[in-house]
Amino acid sequence: MLLADEETDGAFIPRLPVGEKLEEGFDWFQDQFSGLIRGVEIAFETTSEGLAEILAAPDALVLTAIFALIAFLMRDWKLALLTVPLMLFIVSVDLWEEALETLALVAVATVVALVIAIPLGVLAAKSQFVSRAVRPVLDLMQTMPALVWLIPTLAMFGLGMPAGILATIIFALPPGVRFTELAIRQVDSEVVEAGHAFGSTGWQILFGIQLPLATKTIMAGVNQVIMLALSMAVFGGFVGAGGLGNEVSGAINTIDLERGLEAGLCVVMFAIYLDRVTAALGATEESTLYKLLRRRKPQQQQTEPDEAEAAEASTKTG
């Protein structure tokens, strides 16, 4: 039989002060590493605000054209054509600046998450001890409700963009580690053994064999990190991170259905664009840029023999 709260006193079930001990540990960490925390806060704030200003500098239509060009080079004209209405929708609901702030937050959080996740995933693939040690931590990061991560980041940085970025990093990081570890482990062992047989070092095998063969799976992890970062960035509005998150949190507080749905749809538009572009990065041989480079390379190879023949002919004539 389950015991009610008031019945636990006489049932020999002690009250564990888990939250109290965790708070004490958090306070100790803040006291010991206050300088590091302040440095991280300044770095997050500077990079995110600087990136947001760079994105906001050109006109909305110009930036839309740039996004479409990126989509064309990374994939094809169909994705470029899709990009235009996606971006124009955000402009049409007058949330362009807020969307760019969210994009800047997602970009900074994603870069930091990947810088940590990919090396950690490689290390976990190489060491069973690291893999077993990291797995429960990743499970905790993924299963903890997203809003809970806002509490320690808010206590650490206060209201603002840095708190939202740190919470986004924590929430979005696990897929990057898991996919990287899986990708390295899935590389054919015979190929790795062949590398060892030819005298390759561990670093040469990693960068010359394993990472190139694992690229597609790693890029799938990158895609998941970006999608989770974009979803978590909206929750950042509850700690004053700015962007579309502020619009959503404001709409919740005022029960403004219209504004909330518009902000949510803007997140969807960016999610579609980022998902398609990052998915294309995992299949570079299908991209327009790759095809253009392949066409140019045979032309250069054909031109070089022609120049060599002309030089030889002129030498004989001389």
N, C-alpha and C positions, 0 to 999 in steps of 0.2 A: 504494500500500500504506500502511495506517495504521501509524504509528510508535508503539511502546510508550514509556512514560514514560522508561525508562532509555536509549532509543535517541535521544531528542531532543537530547542533549548534542552528538552528533557530526553532527547533521543541519542545522546552521545555523539552528535554530529557537530563538530566545531565550526565556527565561522572563520574561514580562511581569509586573511587580509591581503588577498592577491593584488587588488587595485591599489591599496595603500603602499605596498612594497614596490610596485611598478612605478608609482608616482615618485617615491623616494629615489629610485634609480634614475628616473628621468631628471629630477631636480639636481642630482649629483652630476649627471652628464652635462647639464646646462652650466653648472658652476665651474666644472673642470675645463670645458671646451667652449667657453663663451666667446673667445676670440675667433675660433674656427666657425662657430655659428654665425657670428657677425660678418665674417668674410664671405661665407656661402650666401647669406642674405643679400649682401651688396652685389655679388656676382650674378645671382638670379635676377635681381631687380634691374641691374644695368643691362644685361644681355637681352632680357625680355622686352624692356621698354625701348632699347635701341633698335631691336629687330622690328618691333611694332611701328616705330617711327620710319624706318626704312621702307617697310611695306606700304605705309600710308602716304609716302612722298609722291609717287606717281598717281595720276588720275585713275579712278576705278576702272574705266574702260581700257586704259593702257595696261593696268595690272591684269585685267581679264585676258587681254591679248597675250601677255607674257605667260600666264597659266596655260592658255590654249597652245602656245608654242611648245611649252614643256611637255604637255600631253602628246602633242604631235611627234616630237622627237623621241619620247620614251615609248610610245606605242604606235598610233596611227592617226589618220585624219578623222576617224570616227570618234575617238576619244576627245580630240581637239574640238570637234563640233559639239559634243555633249557638254564640254566645259563651259561654253559660252552661256547657255541658258541657266546652268547651275549658278554661275557667278552673278548673272544679271538678276536672278531671283533675289539674292542677298541685297543687291543694290536697290531693288524695287521696294523692299520692305524697310528701307532706311536703317539697316543694321550692318553696313559695310565696315565701319570703323571698329565696332564691337567684334565683328567676325575676325578682323585682322589681329586684334588683341588676343583673341582665343587661339588663332593660328600661331602667333608668336609664343604663347605659353606652351602649346603642344610641341612646337619645334624644339624649344629649349629642353623641355622635360624628356622628349624622345631621344635627343642626342645624348643627354646625361645618362638616361636609362640604358641605352645601347652601349655606351662606353663602359658601363659596369657589367651589363648582362653578357655580352659576347665573350670577353675574356674569361668571365666566371663560368660560362657554359663550356668553353674549351677546357678549362681546368677541371670541371666536373666530369667531362668525357674522358680525361686522361687519368683521373684518380677516383677510385671507388670511395675512398674516405671522404673526399670533398663532396662527391655526389650525395652520399648518405647524410652528410652534415647540412648540406644546402636544401635538400628536399623538404624537410619539415618547416624550414623558414619560408620557403616559397609557398607552401601550402597555407601557412598563416597569412602571408601577404595577400593571397588570392581569396581566401575564404572570409577574412575579416570584412564586415560591411564597409563599403567605400567611405561613408560619412564618418566613420570612427577615426580614420586616418587624419581627418581635418582637425581633430582635437589636439593631438601632440604638436602638429605643425603650427597650429594657431598659438599654442602656448610658447612655442619656440620663436616664431617670427612675428607674431601679432597679425593684425589684419593687413592684407595686401597680396600682391602677386607671388612673392617668395613662398608663402604658406601653400598657395594653390599648386605651385610648381613641385614642391617637395612631396605633397600628397599624391600628385599625379605620377611622379617617378616611382614611389613605393607601390602604387596600384598597378602600374603598367609594366614594371620590370620583369616579373616572373616569366611570361611567355618568351621573352628574349633569351633567358637562360635555358629554359626547357627545350626550345626548338634548336638552339645551338648545340646543346649536349646531344640531342637526338640525331642531329645532322652529322656530327663528327662520328658518332658511334655507328651510323648506317653506312659509312664509307666502306667499300669492299676491302676486307682484310688482305686479300691477295694482292691488291694494288699497293697497299702499304708495305707488305712484305717485299714486293718487287723493288720499292724505293729503298728499303733497308739493304737488299741484295746488291744494289748499285752503289752502296756506300753513302747514301744521303743521311744527313744529320736529322735529329728530331725536328728542328726548326724548318729545315728544307722540306721535310715530309708534310709538316703542318701547313706551310704557306704555298707549297708547290703542288700538293696532292689533295690533302684533306679539305682545306677551306674552298678551293675551286670546285671540287666535286660536291661539297655541301652547300653551295651558294643558294640553290633554289629553296631548300628547307630553311636556311637561315633567313632568307628574305621573307618567307612566310611568317617567321617569328617577328621580323621587323614590322610587317603589316599588322600583326596582332598588337604589337606594342603601340603603334600609332593609333589604332582604333580604340584601344583602352584608354590611351592618353586623352583622346578627343572626348570620350564619354565622361571621364573623370574631370576634365577641365570645366565642364558645366557645373559640377558640384563645387568647384572653386569659387563660384559666386557667393556661396554662403560664408566665405572668409574674406570677401572683398577682393578677389583675384581679378576682377574686371572682366570685360568681354561679354560674351553671350551668357556666361554664368550669372552675371549680375542681373541681366534681363530676366532670366528664368527665376532666380530667387526673388526678384522684385515682383514678378507676376504671381508667384506663389503667395507672397505676403499680402498682396492686394487683390488676389483672386481675379487677375486680369487674364482671362482665357485667350483673348486675341493676341496679346503681346507674348504670352508664354508659348503659344503654338508657333508663332512666327519665328521666335528665337530657336525653338526646337527644330523647325524645318531648316533653318540656316545651318545648324549642326549637321543635319542629314545631308545637305548639299555638299558641305566640305568633306563629310565622311565618304560620300560616293566618289568625289574627285581623288582624295588621298588614297582610297582603297584601290582604285583603278591604276593610279600612277605607280604606287608601290608594288602592286601585283605585276606590273610590266617590268619592274626592275629585276624580278626573278626570272624573266624570259627575255633577256637582252637581245637574243638572236632574232626575235620577232619585231624589234623596235625599228623605227624609221632611221634613227641615227646609225644603228649597226649596219643596216642595208646600204646607207649612203657611204659609209666608210669602206665596206666591202667592194662597192663599185669603184671607189677611188683608188683602192690599193692595186687592183690589176692594171688600171690605167698608168699608175706610177711605175709599176714593174715593166710595162710595155714601153714606156717613154725612156727608161734608163738604158735598155739595149739599143734603142734608136740613137741616143746621144753617144753611146760608146762606139757604134758603127760609124757615125759621122766623124768622131774624133780620130778613129783609126784611118778613115779614108783621107782626111786632111793631112795626117801624118805621112801617108804613102805619097800623096801628091807633092808634099813639101820635099 
